[in-house]
Amino acid sequence: MAGKVASVRMEEKKLERIDELAKATNRSRGWLINQAVDRYLEYEEWYLKAIEAGMEDVKAGRTISHEGLKKDWENKLERSMD
């Protein structure tokens, strides 16, 4: 798939690491950078959705107090020691 060209500045040491990994994996520099960007975007998009879901839970009153959470964990710990 052909794409648009983008230019980015990065530290020389970082580019050397990319080139070393490209050589070790028999991939191109561009392929590795695209994979890294894809993984970053997937994670950040997931993270933002998780935050939004959490905020919706707060708005809907689906929360637990600190004391309640602590009690839940204490109960789990106690059961795991039986």
N, CA, C and O atoms as a GROMACS GRO file, in nm:
protein
  328
    1MET      N    1   0.084  -0.117   0.000
    1MET     CA    2   0.000   0.000   0.000
    1MET      C    3   0.089   0.123   0.000
    1MET      O    4   0.170   0.142   0.091
    2ALA      N    5   0.074   0.205  -0.099
    2ALA     CA    6   0.152   0.328  -0.107
    2ALA      C    7   0.089   0.432  -0.016
    2ALA      O    8  -0.033   0.436   0.001
    3GLY      N    9   0.172   0.514   0.040
    3GLY     CA   10   0.121   0.616   0.129
    3GLY      C   11   0.191   0.748   0.103
    3GLY      O   12   0.276   0.759   0.015
    4LYS      N   13   0.156   0.845   0.181
    4LYS     CA   14   0.219   0.976   0.170
    4LYS      C   15   0.352   0.973   0.244
    4LYS      O   16   0.371   0.894   0.336
    5VAL      N   17   0.440   1.059   0.204
    5VAL     CA   18   0.571   1.071   0.266
    5VAL      C   19   0.560   1.169   0.382
    5VAL      O   20   0.501   1.276   0.368
    6ALA      N   21   0.619   1.132   0.495
    6ALA     CA   22   0.624   1.221   0.611
    6ALA      C   23   0.769   1.230   0.656
    6ALA      O   24   0.844   1.132   0.648
    7SER      N   25   0.806   1.345   0.702
    7SER     CA   26   0.941   1.365   0.750
    7SER      C   27   0.937   1.391   0.899
    7SER      O   28   0.851   1.465   0.948
    8VAL      N   29   1.029   1.330   0.970
    8VAL     CA   30   1.034   1.348   1.115
    8VAL      C   31   1.179   1.353   1.160
    8VAL      O   32   1.264   1.281   1.108
    9ARG      N   33   1.206   1.438   1.256
    9ARG     CA   34   1.341   1.444   1.311
    9ARG      C   35   1.347   1.352   1.433
    9ARG      O   36   1.255   1.348   1.514
   10MET      N   37   1.457   1.279   1.443
   10MET     CA   38   1.477   1.198   1.562
   10MET      C   39   1.625   1.188   1.592
   10MET      O   40   1.711   1.210   1.506
   11GLU      N   41   1.652   1.156   1.716
   11GLU     CA   42   1.791   1.146   1.760
   11GLU      C   43   1.864   1.039   1.679
   11GLU      O   44   1.807   0.936   1.642
   12GLU      N   45   1.989   1.065   1.654
   12GLU     CA   46   2.069   0.972   1.573
   12GLU      C   47   2.073   0.834   1.636
   12GLU      O   48   2.062   0.733   1.566
   13LYS      N   49   2.088   0.829   1.767
   13LYS     CA   50   2.096   0.700   1.837
   13LYS      C   51   1.968   0.620   1.818
   13LYS      O   52   1.972   0.498   1.802
   14LYS      N   53   1.855   0.688   1.819
   14LYS     CA   54   1.727   0.621   1.801
   14LYS      C   55   1.716   0.564   1.659
   14LYS      O   56   1.669   0.452   1.640
   15LEU      N   57   1.761   0.641   1.562
   15LEU     CA   58   1.758   0.595   1.424
   15LEU      C   59   1.853   0.477   1.404
   15LEU      O   60   1.823   0.385   1.327
   16GLU      N   61   1.965   0.478   1.471
   16GLU     CA   62   2.058   0.365   1.465
   16GLU      C   63   1.993   0.239   1.521
   16GLU      O   64   2.009   0.130   1.466
   17ARG      N   65   1.919   0.255   1.631
   17ARG     CA   66   1.849   0.141   1.690
   17ARG      C   67   1.745   0.085   1.593
   17ARG      O   68   1.730  -0.036   1.580
   18ILE      N   69   1.674   0.175   1.526
   18ILE     CA   70   1.574   0.131   1.428
   18ILE      C   71   1.643   0.056   1.315
   18ILE      O   72   1.595  -0.050   1.273
   19ASP      N   73   1.754   0.109   1.267
   19ASP     CA   74   1.826   0.043   1.159
   19ASP      C   75   1.880  -0.094   1.200
   19ASP      O   76   1.878  -0.188   1.121
   20GLU      N   77   1.927  -0.104   1.324
   20GLU     CA   78   1.975  -0.234   1.374
   20GLU      C   79   1.862  -0.335   1.380
   20GLU      O   80   1.878  -0.451   1.342
   21LEU      N   81   1.747  -0.290   1.429
   21LEU     CA   82   1.632  -0.379   1.437
   21LEU      C   83   1.582  -0.417   1.297
   21LEU      O   84   1.543  -0.531   1.273
   22ALA      N   85   1.585  -0.322   1.205
   22ALA     CA   86   1.544  -0.350   1.067
   22ALA      C   87   1.634  -0.458   1.006
   22ALA      O   88   1.586  -0.549   0.939
   23LYS      N   89   1.762  -0.445   1.029
   23LYS     CA   90   1.856  -0.543   0.975
   23LYS      C   91   1.834  -0.680   1.038
   23LYS      O   92   1.834  -0.782   0.969
   24ALA      N   93   1.815  -0.683   1.171
   24ALA     CA   94   1.797  -0.809   1.242
   24ALA      C   95   1.668  -0.880   1.203
   24ALA      O   96   1.661  -1.003   1.205
   25THR      N   97   1.566  -0.803   1.168
   25THR     CA   98   1.436  -0.862   1.133
   25THR      C   99   1.411  -0.869   0.983
   25THR      O  100   1.306  -0.914   0.938
   26ASN      N  101   1.510  -0.824   0.907
   26ASN     CA  102   1.500  -0.824   0.760
   26ASN      C  103   1.379  -0.743   0.713
   26ASN      O  104   1.306  -0.783   0.622
   27ARG      N  105   1.360  -0.630   0.777
   27ARG     CA  106   1.252  -0.537   0.743
   27ARG      C  107   1.314  -0.402   0.708
   27ARG      O  108   1.431  -0.378   0.736
   28SER      N  109   1.235  -0.318   0.648
   28SER     CA  110   1.285  -0.185   0.615
   28SER      C  111   1.263  -0.090   0.733
   28SER      O  112   1.181  -0.116   0.822
   29ARG      N  113   1.337   0.017   0.732
   29ARG     CA  114   1.321   0.122   0.834
   29ARG      C  115   1.177   0.173   0.832
   29ARG      O  116   1.116   0.188   0.938
   30GLY      N  117   1.124   0.199   0.714
   30GLY     CA  118   0.988   0.250   0.701
   30GLY      C  119   0.884   0.155   0.758
   30GLY      O  120   0.789   0.196   0.823
   31TRP      N  121   0.904   0.025   0.732
   31TRP     CA  122   0.810  -0.074   0.782
   31TRP      C  123   0.808  -0.072   0.934
   31TRP      O  124   0.701  -0.072   0.996
   32LEU      N  125   0.927  -0.069   0.995
   32LEU     CA  126   0.935  -0.067   1.141
   32LEU      C  127   0.871   0.058   1.200
   32LEU      O  128   0.799   0.050   1.299
   33ILE      N  129   0.898   0.170   1.141
   33ILE     CA  130   0.841   0.296   1.192
   33ILE      C  131   0.689   0.292   1.179
   33ILE      O  132   0.619   0.336   1.270
   34ASN      N  133   0.638   0.241   1.067
   34ASN     CA  134   0.492   0.230   1.051
   34ASN      C  135   0.432   0.136   1.154
   34ASN      O  136   0.325   0.164   1.208
   35GLN      N  137   0.499   0.024   1.184
   35GLN     CA  138   0.450  -0.067   1.287
   35GLN      C  139   0.446   0.001   1.423
   35GLN      O  140   0.349  -0.014   1.498
   36ALA      N  141   0.550   0.076   1.454
   36ALA     CA  142   0.556   0.146   1.582
   36ALA      C  143   0.443   0.249   1.593
   36ALA      O  144   0.379   0.261   1.697
   37VAL      N  145   0.420   0.322   1.486
   37VAL     CA  146   0.314   0.423   1.487
   37VAL      C  147   0.177   0.355   1.499
   37VAL      O  148   0.092   0.403   1.574
   38ASP      N  149   0.156   0.245   1.428
   38ASP     CA  150   0.030   0.172   1.439
   38ASP      C  151   0.004   0.127   1.582
   38ASP      O  152  -0.106   0.145   1.634
   39ARG      N  153   0.106   0.068   1.645
   39ARG     CA  154   0.090   0.022   1.783
   39ARG      C  155   0.062   0.138   1.878
   39ARG      O  156  -0.022   0.126   1.967
   40TYR      N  157   0.130   0.248   1.859
   40TYR     CA  158   0.109   0.365   1.942
   40TYR      C  159  -0.034   0.416   1.927
   40TYR      O  160  -0.101   0.444   2.026
   41LEU      N  161  -0.080   0.429   1.804
   41LEU     CA  162  -0.214   0.480   1.779
   41LEU      C  163  -0.320   0.387   1.837
   41LEU      O  164  -0.416   0.433   1.898
   42GLU      N  165  -0.303   0.257   1.819
   42GLU     CA  166  -0.399   0.161   1.874
   42GLU      C  167  -0.408   0.174   2.026
   42GLU      O  168  -0.517   0.175   2.082
   43TYR      N  169  -0.293   0.185   2.092
   43TYR     CA  170  -0.292   0.198   2.237
   43TYR      C  171  -0.357   0.328   2.282
   43TYR      O  172  -0.442   0.327   2.371
   44GLU      N  173  -0.320   0.439   2.221
   44GLU     CA  174  -0.373   0.569   2.262
   44GLU      C  175  -0.523   0.578   2.237
   44GLU      O  176  -0.596   0.634   2.319
   45GLU      N  177  -0.570   0.522   2.126
   45GLU     CA  178  -0.714   0.521   2.099
   45GLU      C  179  -0.787   0.436   2.203
   45GLU      O  180  -0.892   0.477   2.252
   46TRP      N  181  -0.732   0.318   2.236
   46TRP     CA  182  -0.791   0.234   2.340
   46TRP      C  183  -0.794   0.308   2.473
   46TRP      O  184  -0.895   0.306   2.544
   47TYR      N  185  -0.685   0.374   2.508
   47TYR     CA  186  -0.673   0.444   2.635
   47TYR      C  187  -0.777   0.556   2.647
   47TYR      O  188  -0.842   0.570   2.750
   48LEU      N  189  -0.792   0.634   2.541
   48LEU     CA  190  -0.892   0.742   2.542
   48LEU      C  191  -1.033   0.686   2.556
   48LEU      O  192  -1.115   0.744   2.628
   49LYS      N  193  -1.062   0.575   2.489
   49LYS     CA  194  -1.194   0.514   2.502
   49LYS      C  195  -1.217   0.463   2.644
   49LYS      O  196  -1.328   0.474   2.696
   50ALA      N  197  -1.113   0.409   2.706
   50ALA     CA  198  -1.126   0.361   2.844
   50ALA      C  199  -1.153   0.476   2.940
   50ALA      O  200  -1.234   0.463   3.032
   51ILE      N  201  -1.087   0.588   2.918
   51ILE     CA  202  -1.111   0.707   3.000
   51ILE      C  203  -1.255   0.754   2.982
   51ILE      O  204  -1.324   0.784   3.079
   52GLU      N  205  -1.300   0.761   2.857
   52GLU     CA  206  -1.437   0.805   2.830
   52GLU      C  207  -1.539   0.712   2.896
   52GLU      O  208  -1.638   0.758   2.952
   53ALA      N  209  -1.513   0.581   2.891
   53ALA     CA  210  -1.603   0.484   2.954
   53ALA      C  211  -1.604   0.505   3.105
   53ALA      O  212  -1.709   0.498   3.169
   54GLY      N  213  -1.487   0.530   3.162
   54GLY     CA  214  -1.479   0.556   3.306
   54GLY      C  215  -1.554   0.681   3.345
   54GLY      O  216  -1.622   0.685   3.448
   55MET      N  217  -1.544   0.784   3.263
   55MET     CA  218  -1.615   0.908   3.292
   55MET      C  219  -1.766   0.888   3.282
   55MET      O  220  -1.841   0.946   3.360
   56GLU      N  221  -1.810   0.805   3.188
   56GLU     CA  222  -1.953   0.773   3.178
   56GLU      C  223  -2.000   0.698   3.303
   56GLU      O  224  -2.109   0.722   3.353
   57ASP      N  225  -1.915   0.607   3.352
   57ASP     CA  226  -1.950   0.536   3.476
   57ASP      C  227  -1.966   0.634   3.591
   57ASP      O  228  -2.059   0.621   3.670
   58VAL      N  229  -1.876   0.729   3.602
   58VAL     CA  230  -1.884   0.829   3.709
   58VAL      C  231  -2.014   0.909   3.696
   58VAL      O  232  -2.085   0.928   3.795
   59LYS      N  233  -2.045   0.954   3.574
   59LYS     CA  234  -2.167   1.031   3.552
   59LYS      C  235  -2.291   0.951   3.588
   59LYS      O  236  -2.389   1.006   3.639
   60ALA      N  237  -2.287   0.820   3.563
   60ALA     CA  238  -2.402   0.733   3.590
   60ALA      C  239  -2.404   0.685   3.734
   60ALA      O  240  -2.495   0.612   3.775
   61GLY      N  241  -2.304   0.724   3.812
   61GLY     CA  242  -2.301   0.684   3.953
   61GLY      C  243  -2.247   0.545   3.977
   61GLY      O  244  -2.260   0.492   4.087
   62ARG      N  245  -2.186   0.486   3.877
   62ARG     CA  246  -2.129   0.351   3.892
   62ARG      C  247  -1.986   0.364   3.945
   62ARG      O  248  -1.890   0.347   3.871
   63THR      N  249  -1.976   0.392   4.072
   63THR     CA  250  -1.846   0.410   4.136
   63THR      C  251  -1.842   0.329   4.265
   63THR      O  252  -1.944   0.277   4.310
   64ILE      N  253  -1.724   0.318   4.323
   64ILE     CA  254  -1.706   0.252   4.451
   64ILE      C  255  -1.615   0.341   4.535
   64ILE      O  256  -1.522   0.403   4.483
   65SER      N  257  -1.644   0.347   4.662
   65SER     CA  258  -1.564   0.431   4.752
   65SER      C  259  -1.427   0.367   4.775
   65SER      O  260  -1.407   0.248   4.751
   66HIS      N  261  -1.336   0.448   4.823
   66HIS     CA  262  -1.203   0.396   4.857
   66HIS      C  263  -1.215   0.287   4.962
   66HIS      O  264  -1.150   0.183   4.953
   67GLU      N  265  -1.298   0.311   5.061
   67GLU     CA  266  -1.318   0.213   5.168
   67GLU      C  267  -1.376   0.082   5.114
   67GLU      O  268  -1.336  -0.026   5.155
   68GLY      N  269  -1.471   0.095   5.020
   68GLY     CA  270  -1.530  -0.024   4.961
   68GLY      C  271  -1.430  -0.104   4.879
   68GLY      O  272  -1.428  -0.226   4.885
   69LEU      N  273  -1.348  -0.036   4.805
   69LEU     CA  274  -1.245  -0.102   4.725
   69LEU      C  275  -1.144  -0.171   4.816
   69LEU      O  276  -1.103  -0.285   4.790
   70LYS      N  277  -1.103  -0.102   4.921
   70LYS     CA  278  -1.007  -0.159   5.015
   70LYS      C  279  -1.064  -0.285   5.078
   70LYS      O  280  -0.994  -0.385   5.092
   71LYS      N  281  -1.191  -0.281   5.117
   71LYS     CA  282  -1.256  -0.397   5.178
   71LYS      C  283  -1.262  -0.513   5.080
   71LYS      O  284  -1.237  -0.628   5.118
   72ASP      N  285  -1.295  -0.485   4.953
   72ASP     CA  286  -1.297  -0.591   4.851
   72ASP      C  287  -1.162  -0.658   4.838
   72ASP      O  288  -1.154  -0.781   4.831
   73TRP      N  289  -1.054  -0.580   4.835
   73TRP     CA  290  -0.920  -0.636   4.821
   73TRP      C  291  -0.879  -0.714   4.946
   73TRP      O  292  -0.814  -0.818   4.936
   74GLU      N  293  -0.916  -0.664   5.062
   74GLU     CA  294  -0.886  -0.736   5.185
   74GLU      C  295  -0.957  -0.871   5.187
   74GLU      O  296  -0.900  -0.971   5.230
   75ASN      N  297  -1.082  -0.874   5.140
   75ASN     CA  298  -1.156  -1.000   5.133
   75ASN      C  299  -1.092  -1.097   5.034
   75ASN      O  300  -1.081  -1.216   5.062
   76LYS      N  301  -1.049  -1.046   4.919
   76LYS     CA  302  -0.982  -1.132   4.820
   76LYS      C  303  -0.852  -1.188   4.877
   76LYS      O  304  -0.822  -1.306   4.859
   77LEU      N  305  -0.778  -1.104   4.946
   77LEU     CA  306  -0.652  -1.150   5.005
   77LEU      C  307  -0.679  -1.258   5.109
   77LEU      O  308  -0.609  -1.359   5.114
   78GLU      N  309  -0.779  -1.235   5.191
   78GLU     CA  310  -0.813  -1.332   5.295
   78GLU      C  311  -0.854  -1.466   5.235
   78GLU      O  312  -0.813  -1.572   5.284
   79ARG      N  313  -0.935  -1.462   5.128
   79ARG     CA  314  -0.977  -1.586   5.062
   79ARG      C  315  -0.861  -1.658   4.997
   79ARG      O  316  -0.858  -1.782   4.994
   80SER      N  317  -0.765  -1.583   4.945
   80SER     CA  318  -0.651  -1.646   4.877
   80SER      C  319  -0.556  -1.714   4.975
   80SER      O  320  -0.477  -1.800   4.936
   81MET      N  321  -0.564  -1.676   5.101
   81MET     CA  322  -0.475  -1.734   5.203
   81MET      C  323  -0.537  -1.859   5.267
   81MET      O  324  -0.470  -1.927   5.345
   82ASP      N  325  -0.665  -1.889   5.236
   82ASP     CA  326  -0.730  -2.006   5.293
   82ASP      C  327  -0.681  -2.134   5.230
   82ASP      O  328  -0.726  -2.242   5.268
   0.00000   0.00000   0.00000
